[in-house]
Structure formats: structure tokens, C-alpha cells
Amino acid sequence: MNFRLATEADLSEICSLVKAAISEMERNEIFQWDEIYPTADDFLNDIKSNSLFAGEVCEGGKKRIAVIYAVNKESDDEYKKAVWSVDGDYRVIHRLCVHPDFQNRGIAKETLIHIEKNLAKIGVRSIRLDVFSKNPFSLKLYEHAGYFKTGEANWRKGLFYLMEKGI
């Protein structure tokens, strides 16, 4: 997989990816994302701040975005409630999403490993994120990757776990 910064030219494909992912989550009775969040504007802001990345695969000679994620230091005020255990520089993963066509192929795990290696190279000491408490697939992914719960946040869609991993 080739990881790169996303561009404004990718916005339509990214929005299609997220729409397909929302449909798949809803089929699995996971009501985490909707028409209110995340929006095209969220992704456009990520692109403009150089914090949105796309993981591309080549299928049949054509490149497709299989996964997206944002990484930056931004976090909601709810993050202040967590008991973060790793001191030093950190980053926060936002909106990690694999297109349903590419799910169950280890792409999310590969993406986390990629993120962790690249952040470690620049001296980042920990990665933080939030995960919807009713999304068993994401919970399993992050727990198996070594992320641990540091707190909880209650947002519009319900309970989210704040998690961290030292790198």
C-alpha cells in the first residue's frame, strides 16, 4: 500500500469511501457516523492542514483509496478528562476509515503500524485516539495493537473510550 497526503482532488473519492463505510457500519448496527459527522468540510480542513492521509492500492491497473486517516495534535476538551500515561510529544488519530471493499484484509492494522513507525521517527512518544464503545471491530483493532483505555468521553452518539499507546 502507498500512503500519501490527501489532496483536494481526492475529496470526492474520500466522501464516497466514508459514505460506503457508514452504510456498512449501519448494517452492523454501529451508529457512529452520519450526515452530521464527519462531513466533507471536516476532510477539507484536514487536507488544508496537511493532516489527512490516504492509503492507495492498485487494483486492475487503477489506484483506489482503501483507507484514510488524519493525524494531528487536535483534540476535543473531553480529552482533558483522560489519564494519559505517556509524557512527551503525542499525536491524535482521527477518522481512520477503511473502505468496505478492502475491509478484513489487515489494512487497518497495516495503517496503524505505518502511522506508529512514521511518528516514532520524528520523536513522537505516544498516540491517542477515541473509539466508539459500540464498535466492536474498532475496539478489537486498537486493543490488539496495544492501545489501552485512559478515559471516557460522551458525545452526541454516546460513549467513546479514550485510548493511548506509547511508541
C-alpha contacts under 8 A as a table, 3 or more apart, distances in Angstrom:
res1	aa1	res2	aa2	distance
1	M	55	G	6.15
1	M	56	E	5.67
1	M	57	V	5.29
2	N	55	G	5.48
2	N	56	E	5.17
2	N	57	V	6.67
3	F	53	F	6.75
3	F	54	A	5.63
3	F	55	G	4.29
3	F	56	E	6.33
4	R	53	F	5.52
4	R	54	A	5.52
4	R	55	G	6.53
5	L	47	I	7.73
5	L	50	N	6.76
5	L	51	S	7.37
5	L	52	L	5.99
5	L	53	F	4.37
5	L	54	A	6.12
6	A	10	D	6.29
6	A	47	I	6.09
6	A	50	N	7.78
6	A	52	L	5.56
6	A	53	F	4.89
6	A	54	A	5.40
7	T	10	D	5.36
7	T	11	L	7.07
7	T	47	I	5.94
8	E	11	L	5.28
8	E	44	L	6.86
8	E	47	I	6.69
9	A	12	S	7.30
10	D	13	E	5.46
10	D	14	I	6.05
11	L	14	I	5.01
11	L	15	C	6.09
11	L	40	A	7.23
11	L	43	F	7.33
11	L	44	L	7.15
12	S	15	C	5.20
12	S	16	S	6.26
13	E	16	S	5.04
13	E	17	L	6.11
13	E	65	I	7.39
14	I	17	L	5.00
14	I	18	V	6.23
14	I	65	I	7.49
14	I	68	I	7.55
15	C	18	V	5.13
15	C	19	K	6.08
15	C	39	T	7.85
15	C	40	A	6.38
16	S	19	K	5.05
16	S	20	A	6.15
17	L	20	A	5.24
17	L	21	A	6.18
17	L	65	I	7.92
17	L	66	A	7.95
17	L	98	V	7.65
17	L	99	H	5.26
17	L	100	P	7.90
18	V	21	A	4.89
18	V	22	I	6.06
18	V	97	C	7.06
18	V	99	H	7.11
19	K	22	I	5.12
19	K	23	S	6.36
20	A	23	S	5.17
20	A	24	E	6.29
20	A	99	H	6.79
20	A	100	P	6.62
21	A	24	E	5.01
21	A	25	M	6.09
21	A	97	C	7.31
21	A	98	V	7.18
21	A	99	H	5.85
21	A	100	P	5.79
22	I	25	M	5.06
22	I	26	E	6.11
22	I	32	Q	7.99
22	I	33	W	6.20
22	I	34	D	6.82
23	S	26	E	5.14
23	S	27	R	6.23
24	E	27	R	5.05
24	E	28	N	6.49
24	E	100	P	6.77
25	M	28	N	5.05
25	M	29	E	6.25
25	M	30	I	4.91
25	M	31	F	6.71
25	M	32	Q	7.69
26	E	29	E	4.67
26	E	30	I	5.11
26	E	31	F	5.74
27	R	30	I	7.45
30	I	134	K	6.44
30	I	135	N	5.99
31	F	34	D	7.50
31	F	157	K	7.37
32	Q	132	F	6.70
32	Q	135	N	7.76
32	Q	157	K	6.17
33	W	36	I	7.61
33	W	37	Y	5.68
33	W	38	P	6.55
34	D	37	Y	5.50
34	D	38	P	6.94
35	E	38	P	7.04
35	E	39	T	6.82
36	I	39	T	6.46
38	P	42	D	6.10
38	P	43	F	7.70
38	P	95	R	7.91
39	T	42	D	5.19
39	T	43	F	6.72
40	A	43	F	5.19
40	A	44	L	6.03
41	D	44	L	4.85
41	D	45	N	5.99
42	D	45	N	5.27
42	D	46	D	6.32
43	F	46	D	4.92
43	F	47	I	6.14
43	F	52	L	7.18
44	L	47	I	4.99
44	L	48	K	6.14
45	N	48	K	5.08
45	N	49	S	6.19
46	D	49	S	5.18
46	D	50	N	6.16
46	D	51	S	5.13
46	D	52	L	5.08
46	D	70	A	6.72
47	I	50	N	5.03
47	I	51	S	6.06
47	I	52	L	5.26
48	K	51	S	7.75
49	S	52	L	7.86
51	S	70	A	5.18
51	S	71	V	5.37
51	S	72	N	6.05
52	L	68	I	7.10
52	L	69	Y	5.76
52	L	70	A	4.25
52	L	71	V	6.72
53	F	68	I	5.58
53	F	69	Y	5.45
53	F	70	A	6.04
54	A	65	I	6.16
54	A	66	A	7.50
54	A	67	V	5.81
54	A	68	I	4.54
54	A	69	Y	6.79
55	G	65	I	5.66
55	G	66	A	5.74
55	G	67	V	5.02
55	G	68	I	6.17
55	G	111	T	7.81
56	E	63	K	6.19
56	E	64	R	5.37
56	E	65	I	4.37
56	E	66	A	5.56
56	E	67	V	7.16
57	V	63	K	5.61
57	V	64	R	5.52
57	V	65	I	6.46
57	V	66	A	6.39
58	C	61	G	5.88
58	C	62	K	5.34
58	C	63	K	4.40
58	C	64	R	6.27
59	E	62	K	5.29
59	E	63	K	6.31
59	E	64	R	7.22
65	I	68	I	7.45
65	I	99	H	7.78
66	A	98	V	5.74
66	A	99	H	5.32
66	A	101	D	7.80
66	A	102	F	6.11
66	A	107	I	7.92
67	V	96	L	7.21
67	V	97	C	5.53
67	V	98	V	4.28
67	V	99	H	6.09
67	V	107	I	7.46
67	V	108	A	7.52
67	V	111	T	7.90
68	I	95	R	7.32
68	I	96	L	5.64
68	I	97	C	5.43
68	I	98	V	6.66
69	Y	93	I	6.90
69	Y	94	H	6.06
69	Y	95	R	5.30
69	Y	96	L	4.16
69	Y	97	C	6.45
70	A	93	I	5.76
70	A	94	H	4.96
70	A	95	R	6.15
70	A	96	L	6.89
71	V	91	R	6.36
71	V	92	V	5.52
71	V	93	I	4.68
71	V	94	H	6.15
72	N	91	R	5.33
72	N	92	V	5.43
72	N	93	I	6.91
73	K	90	Y	6.96
73	K	91	R	4.90
73	K	92	V	5.54
74	E	91	R	7.96
74	E	92	V	6.71
75	S	78	E	7.91
75	S	79	Y	6.32
75	S	92	V	7.10
76	D	79	Y	5.72
76	D	80	K	7.97
77	D	80	K	5.62
77	D	81	K	7.85
78	E	81	K	5.63
78	E	82	A	7.68
78	E	152	E	7.89
78	E	153	A	5.64
78	E	154	N	7.87
79	Y	82	A	5.58
79	Y	151	G	7.98
79	Y	153	A	7.41
79	Y	162	L	7.13
81	K	151	G	6.58
81	K	152	E	7.49
81	K	153	A	7.88
82	A	150	T	5.26
82	A	151	G	4.33
82	A	152	E	6.90
82	A	162	L	6.76
83	V	150	T	5.23
83	V	151	G	6.36
84	W	87	D	7.71
84	W	150	T	6.07
84	W	164	E	7.12
85	S	150	T	7.91
85	S	164	E	7.99
86	V	125	R	7.00
86	V	126	S	6.25
86	V	165	K	7.95
86	V	166	G	6.18
87	D	125	R	7.26
87	D	126	S	7.87
88	G	124	V	7.42
88	G	125	R	5.86
88	G	126	S	7.61
89	D	123	G	7.20
89	D	124	V	4.94
89	D	125	R	5.37
89	D	126	S	6.78
90	Y	124	V	5.31
90	Y	125	R	5.63
90	Y	126	S	4.71
90	Y	127	I	5.57
90	Y	128	R	7.19
91	R	124	V	7.10
91	R	126	S	6.66
91	R	127	I	5.08
91	R	128	R	6.20
92	V	127	I	5.68
92	V	128	R	4.65
92	V	129	L	5.41
93	I	96	L	7.04
93	I	127	I	7.12
93	I	128	R	6.38
93	I	129	L	5.27
94	H	129	L	6.74
94	H	130	D	7.86
96	L	108	A	7.96
97	C	108	A	7.83
98	V	102	F	6.58
98	V	103	Q	6.18
98	V	107	I	7.29
98	V	108	A	6.66
99	H	102	F	5.55
99	H	103	Q	6.46
100	P	103	Q	5.04
102	F	105	R	6.21
102	F	107	I	7.24
103	Q	106	G	7.32
103	Q	107	I	6.98
103	Q	108	A	7.98
104	N	107	I	7.46
106	G	109	K	5.30
106	G	110	E	6.11
107	I	110	E	4.96
107	I	111	T	5.97
108	A	111	T	4.97
108	A	112	L	6.25
108	A	141	L	7.66
109	K	112	L	5.17
109	K	113	I	6.33
109	K	141	L	6.96
109	K	145	A	7.43
110	E	113	I	5.18
110	E	114	H	6.18
111	T	114	H	4.99
111	T	115	I	6.14
112	L	115	I	5.05
112	L	116	E	6.05
112	L	145	A	7.87
113	I	116	E	5.14
113	I	117	K	6.13
114	H	117	K	5.33
114	H	118	N	6.20
115	I	118	N	5.33
115	I	119	L	6.08
116	E	119	L	5.27
116	E	120	A	6.01
116	E	127	I	7.69
116	E	167	I	6.68
117	K	120	A	5.19
117	K	121	K	6.31
118	N	121	K	5.23
118	N	122	I	6.91
119	L	122	I	5.40
119	L	123	G	6.61
119	L	124	V	5.33
120	A	123	G	5.14
120	A	124	V	5.15
120	A	125	R	6.72
120	A	167	I	6.15
121	K	124	V	7.45
124	V	127	I	7.84
124	V	167	I	7.33
125	R	166	G	5.78
125	R	167	I	5.33
126	S	164	E	6.75
126	S	165	K	5.48
126	S	166	G	4.20
126	S	167	I	5.36
127	I	164	E	5.54
127	I	165	K	5.34
127	I	166	G	6.46
127	I	167	I	7.36
128	R	162	L	7.28
128	R	163	M	5.62
128	R	164	E	4.40
128	R	165	K	6.67
129	L	162	L	5.85
129	L	163	M	5.36
129	L	164	E	6.51
130	D	160	F	6.09
130	D	161	Y	5.43
130	D	162	L	4.42
130	D	163	M	5.92
131	V	135	N	7.50
131	V	138	S	6.79
131	V	139	L	6.71
131	V	160	F	5.29
131	V	161	Y	5.28
131	V	162	L	6.62
131	V	163	M	7.57
132	F	135	N	5.47
132	F	138	S	7.77
132	F	139	L	7.76
132	F	158	G	7.68
132	F	159	L	6.40
132	F	160	F	4.37
132	F	161	Y	6.43
133	S	136	P	7.43
133	S	139	L	7.34
133	S	158	G	7.90
133	S	159	L	5.67
133	S	160	F	5.04
133	S	161	Y	6.15
134	K	159	L	7.95
135	N	138	S	5.63
135	N	139	L	6.26
136	P	139	L	5.02
136	P	140	K	6.03
137	F	140	K	5.30
137	F	141	L	6.23
138	S	141	L	4.97
138	S	142	Y	6.19
139	L	142	Y	5.43
139	L	143	E	6.03
140	K	143	E	5.20
140	K	144	H	5.92
141	L	144	H	5.41
141	L	145	A	6.19
142	Y	145	A	4.98
142	Y	146	G	6.41
142	Y	147	Y	5.33
142	Y	148	F	7.85
143	E	146	G	5.26
143	E	147	Y	5.16
143	E	148	F	6.41
144	H	147	Y	7.41
146	G	165	K	6.32
147	Y	163	M	5.86
147	Y	164	E	5.17
147	Y	165	K	4.68
148	F	163	M	5.14
148	F	164	E	5.54
148	F	165	K	6.57
149	K	161	Y	6.29
149	K	162	L	5.74
149	K	163	M	4.40
149	K	164	E	6.67
150	T	161	Y	7.53
150	T	162	L	5.54
150	T	163	M	5.32
150	T	164	E	6.71
151	G	161	Y	6.01
151	G	162	L	4.99
151	G	163	M	7.12
152	E	159	L	6.90
152	E	160	F	5.73
152	E	161	Y	4.58
152	E	162	L	5.41
153	A	159	L	5.91
153	A	160	F	5.16
153	A	161	Y	6.32
153	A	162	L	6.93
154	N	157	K	7.77
154	N	158	G	5.42
154	N	159	L	4.70
154	N	160	F	6.14
155	W	158	G	5.31
155	W	159	L	6.56
155	W	160	F	7.38
